[in-house]
Amino acid sequence: MHSRYLDTIEYQAMDMPSALVLRYSGELGKKTLTESFRILCHRRAALRARIRETEQGFELYLPDDDRAPESIWHSGLSDDELERFTLEDLCKTAMPWNVAEAVAKLTVFAGSSSGIVLMHTDHAIADGQVKLALLREFLDIYQNLSAGGHVESAVSRDLPSPPSVVLAGRLGVDAPGNVPTPAEAPSFTKHEALRHYITLTEQQSAALRTAAKKAGTSVHAFLCGVILRCHRRDRGEALPTSEMVCWAPVHLRPRVSPVVTPPETTNFVGIHTAPVKVGVDDAIAGIAHKVKQQLDGSIADQDIHRSFLTDSFRQDEVENLGSSNYLDSVSLSNLGRLPEFSCPPGLRVTDFQVFTHRVMAPYPCYVTYTYAGRLTIQCVYRPDLHSRAAADRYIGAISAELDAITRERPDER
């Protein structure tokens, strides 16, 4: 399959680049790393694809040549320079982003004994799990080549199948036949995100897991409780009701049979919507139980699977929210506890981060992941709806709550 049209889920994710960022110590081989990326792009055709508008839809296609997308190498930097660069400064070097020219980029900032690797992909071709799988495969190739091993580099011209087609096949139902077209599809505004990171220490991360376990819930649900209550308190008496909504992206790949592998499709994430009543003095554990109970029930009944196929445009139901409601909803996506990345001798990954460039949703969006024992929350806000001062206030409240939880005995909350 050399070309096909984006389905509705992929269309909404188009023009939404994000980067997986590795900080490393040691020395990278430029020639070997560039070759590793070329081999990865030959194996995974979606990385070589482009997207163009036609009357029939938004076409994901492979150019006639098999050239890998751009690799940019910034060398000769001092370790002090690398330390001074902010994540935002680094990631913006991959901009401007144009899916008509490329849907993936590799950028390296190399110092004498450390550096930073950024792998950018458009969300239309890769959800979080696919991005992670591609990064691990890339590093495995580099490790093998560094050791003098042989790596298969045959060129694939098979694009991943549309997620709606894959899920319909797993469920034994007919896939939606229509695809969005430029004339009929809504045009979503995608804003450069206002973002911040909260990173716990290993000890705090362990204490948070203990607190969630003592509360009889998951870390994801517990964090939902923390964030919902912080936003509820931020609004105080101005909140018209205590009815709030927690949006939880759910990875569907392991929840169908047979399991859907990362190369098979692009975006296989369902969205669960949990309405919960939240009071300023409600216990975090109680809020977490409400969220988790609804989420577990929806997964068991396959409600998320069915809505994945029947939802027209996910943003339709939130685009018309009034400004007074922007804190009534939150989204929390969980990438889970990530195994450490493989490296050849003399090279070590010292830190991992996710960088989201753009955001559509009017409500605050959070992504959490744990690497090397430390839990990180990426906090993302639309700058036209949430000022820097407001975002700092939200982040300060969440950080203070997490600090209190990880310092106190869990059964005291």
C-alpha positions in Angstrom: 0.0 0.0 0.0 1.8 3.1 -1.3 -0.9 5.6 -0.5 -4.2 5.9 1.3 -6.4 8.5 2.9 -6.3 9.5 6.6 -9.3 8.4 8.6 -11.1 10.8 11.0 -8.9 9.9 14.0 -5.7 10.5 12.0 -7.0 13.7 10.4 -7.6 15.3 13.8 -4.0 14.4 14.9 -2.5 15.9 11.7 -0.1 18.8 12.1 0.4 17.9 15.8 4.2 17.2 16.0 5.8 16.0 19.2 9.3 14.9 20.1 10.8 12.2 22.2 13.9 13.7 23.8 16.9 11.8 25.1 19.8 13.3 27.0 22.9 11.1 27.0 26.4 11.0 28.3 29.2 9.6 26.2 29.9 10.0 22.5 27.6 9.3 19.6 28.9 8.2 16.2 27.5 10.6 13.6 27.8 8.2 10.7 26.4 5.2 12.6 23.5 7.2 14.0 22.6 8.7 10.6 22.7 5.2 9.1 20.6 3.9 11.9 17.9 6.4 11.2 18.0 5.7 7.5 17.5 2.0 8.1 14.6 2.7 10.5 12.9 4.8 7.9 13.4 2.1 5.3 11.8 -0.4 7.6 8.9 1.8 8.7 7.4 3.4 5.6 5.2 5.8 7.5 8.3 7.8 8.5 9.1 8.5 4.9 5.5 9.4 4.1 4.0 12.8 3.4 0.4 14.2 3.5 -1.3 16.1 0.8 -4.8 17.5 0.3 -6.9 16.1 -2.6 -10.6 16.4 -3.4 -11.1 12.9 -2.1 -9.3 13.4 1.3 -6.0 13.9 3.0 -3.7 11.4 1.3 -0.9 9.7 3.2 1.5 8.7 0.4 5.1 7.6 -0.2 7.3 9.7 -2.6 8.8 7.9 -5.5 12.3 7.9 -4.0 13.0 6.0 -0.8 15.0 8.8 0.8 14.8 9.0 4.6 13.6 12.3 6.1 16.0 15.0 7.3 18.7 14.3 10.0 20.1 17.5 11.5 23.4 17.3 13.4 24.6 20.2 15.6 28.2 19.4 16.7 31.0 21.1 18.5 28.9 22.2 21.4 30.3 22.5 24.9 28.7 20.7 27.8 27.9 24.0 29.4 26.1 25.2 26.2 24.0 22.0 26.2 23.1 22.6 29.9 22.0 26.2 29.1 19.7 25.1 26.2 16.0 24.9 27.3 13.9 22.0 26.0 11.8 24.6 24.2 14.9 26.1 22.5 16.0 22.7 21.3 12.7 21.4 20.0 11.8 24.6 18.1 14.8 24.0 15.9 12.6 21.4 14.2 10.1 24.0 13.2 8.4 25.0 10.9 6.5 21.8 10.6 5.0 20.9 7.2 3.4 17.5 6.7 3.5 18.1 2.9 7.3 17.9 3.2 7.9 15.4 6.0 6.2 13.7 9.0 9.4 12.9 10.9 12.7 14.5 11.7 15.8 13.6 13.7 17.9 16.3 15.4 21.1 15.8 17.4 22.9 18.3 19.6 26.4 16.8 20.3 28.9 17.9 22.8 32.3 16.5 23.7 31.0 14.1 26.3 27.2 14.5 26.3 24.3 15.5 24.0 20.7 15.4 23.2 18.7 13.4 20.6 15.2 14.6 19.4 13.0 12.3 17.3 10.0 14.3 16.0 7.0 12.6 14.4 3.6 13.9 13.5 0.7 12.5 15.6 -1.2 11.5 12.4 1.3 8.7 11.9 2.2 7.7 15.4 0.5 7.7 18.8 2.6 7.6 22.0 3.1 3.9 21.9 4.2 3.9 18.3 6.6 6.8 19.0 8.2 4.9 21.8 8.5 1.7 19.7 10.1 3.6 16.9 12.6 5.2 19.3 13.5 1.8 20.8 13.9 0.2 17.4 16.2 3.1 16.3 18.4 2.7 19.4 18.5 -1.1 18.9 19.7 -0.6 15.3 22.4 1.9 16.5 23.6 -0.6 19.2 23.9 -3.4 16.7 25.7 -1.3 14.1 28.0 0.1 16.8 28.9 -3.5 17.8 29.8 -4.3 14.1 26.6 -6.4 13.6 24.6 -6.8 10.5 21.2 -5.1 10.4 18.5 -5.8 7.8 17.8 -2.6 5.8 15.2 -3.8 3.2 12.9 -1.0 2.0 9.2 -1.4 3.0 6.6 0.4 1.0 3.7 -0.8 3.2 2.0 2.0 5.1 0.2 1.2 8.4 -3.5 0.6 8.1 -6.1 3.2 9.2 -6.9 2.7 12.9 -10.7 2.5 12.2 -10.1 -0.3 9.8 -7.9 -2.3 12.2 -10.3 -1.9 15.1 -13.4 -2.8 13.0 -11.5 -6.0 11.9 -10.8 -6.9 15.5 -14.4 -6.4 16.6 -15.8 -8.1 13.5 -17.8 -5.1 12.4 -17.9 -3.0 9.2 -15.4 -0.1 9.2 -16.7 3.4 8.6 -16.5 3.9 4.8 -16.2 7.7 4.7 -13.0 9.7 5.1 -12.7 13.4 5.9 -12.3 15.7 2.9 -10.9 19.3 2.7 -14.4 20.5 1.7 -16.3 19.0 4.6 -13.9 18.3 7.5 -13.9 20.9 10.3 -10.7 23.0 10.5 -9.3 22.7 14.1 -7.1 25.5 15.4 -3.9 24.1 16.8 -2.1 26.4 19.1 1.6 26.4 20.1 1.3 24.9 23.6 2.1 26.6 26.9 3.9 23.8 28.7 5.6 23.0 32.0 7.1 19.9 33.6 6.7 18.5 37.1 9.3 15.8 37.9 9.3 13.9 41.1 12.4 12.4 42.7 12.7 8.6 42.8 11.7 8.7 46.5 8.7 10.9 45.8 7.7 8.7 42.8 7.8 5.6 45.1 5.8 7.4 47.8 3.2 8.4 45.2 2.8 4.7 44.1 2.5 3.7 47.7 -0.2 6.4 48.3 -2.2 5.2 45.3 -1.8 1.5 46.4 -3.0 2.3 50.0 -5.9 4.2 48.5 -6.8 1.0 46.5 -6.5 2.7 43.1 -4.0 3.2 40.3 -1.4 6.0 40.0 -3.3 7.3 37.0 -6.6 7.6 38.8 -4.9 9.0 41.9 -3.3 11.7 39.8 -6.6 12.4 38.2 -8.0 13.0 41.7 -5.1 15.4 42.6 -5.5 17.4 39.4 -9.3 17.6 39.5 -9.4 18.7 43.1 -6.6 21.4 42.4 -8.6 22.8 39.5 -11.8 22.7 41.6 -10.1 24.6 44.4 -8.7 27.1 41.9 -12.2 28.0 40.8 -13.5 28.0 44.4 -17.0 29.4 44.6 -16.9 30.7 41.1 -17.4 27.1 39.8 -21.2 26.9 39.1 -21.4 23.3 40.0 -19.1 20.6 41.2 -19.6 18.5 38.1 -16.3 18.0 36.3 -15.0 15.8 33.5 -11.9 13.6 33.4 -10.8 12.7 29.8 -8.6 9.6 29.9 -6.9 8.4 26.7 -6.8 4.6 26.7 -4.3 2.5 24.7 -6.4 0.0 22.9 -3.6 -2.1 21.3 -3.5 -4.7 24.2 -7.2 -4.6 24.7 -8.2 -6.4 21.5 -7.5 -9.9 20.2 -5.1 -10.4 18.6 -3.1 -7.6 20.1 -2.4 -4.7 17.7 1.4 -4.2 17.2 2.8 -0.7 16.8 3.7 -1.1 13.1 0.1 -2.2 12.2 -1.6 1.1 12.6 -1.0 4.7 13.6 -3.3 6.0 16.3 -5.0 3.3 18.4 -6.1 5.4 21.4 -9.7 5.6 22.7 -10.9 8.4 24.9 -12.9 7.7 28.0 -15.0 10.5 29.4 -15.7 10.3 33.2 -18.1 12.9 34.7 -17.4 13.2 38.4 -18.7 15.5 41.1 -15.8 17.2 42.9 -16.0 19.3 46.0 -13.2 21.5 47.3 -12.8 19.3 50.4 -13.4 15.9 48.8 -10.7 13.3 49.5 -8.4 12.6 46.6 -8.9 8.8 47.0 -12.7 9.2 46.6 -12.3 11.2 43.4 -9.8 8.6 42.1 -12.2 5.7 42.8 -15.0 7.5 40.8 -12.7 7.9 37.8 -11.3 4.4 37.9 -14.6 2.7 38.4 -16.1 4.4 35.3 -12.9 3.8 33.3 -12.7 0.1 34.2 -16.4 -0.4 33.4 -16.0 1.3 30.0 -13.0 -0.9 29.1 -14.7 -4.1 30.2 -17.9 -3.3 28.2 -15.8 -2.1 25.2 -17.6 1.2 25.2 -14.3 2.9 24.4 -13.8 0.6 21.4 -17.3 1.4 20.0 -17.0 5.1 20.5 -13.6 5.0 18.7 -15.5 3.9 15.6 -18.6 6.0 15.9 -17.2 9.3 17.1 -17.1 11.8 14.2 -14.8 14.5 15.4 -13.6 14.3 19.0 -13.1 18.0 19.4 -16.7 18.9 18.3 -18.0 18.4 21.9 -15.4 20.6 23.5 -14.9 23.4 21.0 -18.1 25.1 22.1 -17.3 25.2 25.9 -17.7 28.6 27.4 -14.7 30.3 28.9 -16.1 29.6 32.4 -15.8 25.9 31.8 -12.2 25.5 30.8 -11.2 24.2 34.2 -14.2 21.9 34.5 -12.4 19.3 32.3 -8.9 17.8 32.3 -7.2 15.2 30.2 -4.6 12.9 31.7 -2.7 10.4 29.5 -0.4 7.8 31.0 2.5 6.4 29.1 3.3 4.2 32.2 6.7 3.1 33.6 9.2 3.0 30.7 12.0 0.5 30.6 15.5 2.0 30.3 16.7 2.5 26.7 19.4 0.2 25.3 22.8 1.8 24.5 26.2 0.5 23.4 29.1 0.4 25.9 30.3 3.9 26.8 26.9 5.6 26.1 24.1 6.1 28.7 20.7 7.8 28.5 20.6 10.1 31.5 17.1 11.6 30.9 14.0 11.2 28.8 11.2 13.7 28.1 8.2 14.1 25.9 7.7 17.5 24.2 4.3 18.4 22.8 4.4 21.3 20.4 0.7 22.0 19.7 -2.6 21.7 21.5 -6.3 21.8 20.4 -8.3 21.1 23.5 -9.4 24.2 25.5 -9.0 22.3 28.8 -5.7 21.5 30.5 -4.0 18.4 29.2 -1.4 16.3 31.1 0.8 13.5 30.1 2.6 11.4 32.7 5.4 8.8 32.4 8.0 7.3 34.6 11.6 6.9 33.5 14.5 5.7 35.7 12.2 5.7 38.6 11.2 9.3 38.3 7.6 10.3 37.5 7.1 13.3 35.2 4.0 15.2 34.3 4.0 17.3 31.2 1.4 20.1 31.7 0.0 21.6 28.5 -2.3 24.6 28.1 -3.7 26.7 25.3 -2.1 30.1 25.7 -5.2 31.9 24.3 -7.3 30.5 27.1 -4.8 30.1 30.0 -2.4 32.9 30.8 1.2 32.1 31.9 0.2 33.4 35.4 -2.8 31.1 35.5 -0.7 28.1 34.3 1.9 28.9 37.0 -0.9 28.9 39.5 -2.3 25.5 38.4 1.2 24.0 38.4 2.1 25.5 41.8 -1.1 24.0 43.3 -0.5 20.5 41.8 3.2 20.5 42.8 2.3 21.5 46.4 -0.3 18.8 46.6 2.1 16.1 45.3 4.8 17.4 47.6 2.4 17.0 50.6 1.3 13.5 49.5 4.9 12.3 49.1 6.0 13.7 52.4 3.1 12.5 54.6 2.0 9.0 55.5 -0.4 8.0 52.8 -3.1 6.9 55.2 -3.3 10.5 56.6 -5.0 11.7 53.3 
